[in-house]
Amino acid sequence: MAESTGDPSVVTEVPAADPGAALAHFESRLRFETDCWDVHLATTGGATDFVLLDVRSPDLYAEGHVPGAVNLPHGRIVERNLVEYPPGATFVVYCAGPHCNGADKAAARLARLGRPVKKMIGGVEGWKDEGLELVV
């Protein structure tokens, strides 16, 4: 560790939040997001308490998708396409990855329809970065 000059670094020039505020912030984020590894653990462990939606195009879905995912492009998320799912079902949505906002669009559509939703951060690229396999 480098010797301190007494001046704050660019990291600490704005002090960290107090622990109570930090707890509220990070717990709040977890209400909106999950990650690839948690989805993998849940699905390989037999969890059926959420619906995993791949919101990319059918062509991209066919090239490879997360195991157990259902393809429903974000532009087709309307109530008539959700009738097979109970009103309280939690949806987890993903798209290609951080460079894509399809999962955000899907999450907004689901929320407008009154459906519980989380985004799988990282999307397909995050899934592959974790060393996890896609299925075709």
C-alpha positions, 0 to 999 in steps of 0.5 A: 500500500502506498504511503498516504499524503494526507489528501483524499484519493479520488475514491474517498474525496466523496465519503462513503455512505453511512452503513444504513444508507448503503444497506438500503441502497444495495438491498433496493438494487437486489429487488430490481436485479439478479445475476447470471450465477444466481439464475444458474444456481436457482434453475439447476437446483430445480427452482420454479418460482420465476419465469425466465424470459429471453427478450431477444429476437427469435433468431438470436434465441435459436442461436443460443439461450439460457437453459429454461428460458422462454422466448418473448421479444420485449416488443411482444410483451402484452397481457394476451401473451402472458395469460398462461402465467399467474398474475403474481408470477415473478419474471426474470428478463435478459437480453444480449448484455450490457450493450443492449437495453431490451431487458430494460424495455421488457422490465418496464413493459412487465411492470406497466402490466402489474407483473413482478420483474427482475433483470438478469444483469449481464444477459447472454454475454454475462452468462458466457463470461461466467463460463455457463453454456447456452442451449439451442 
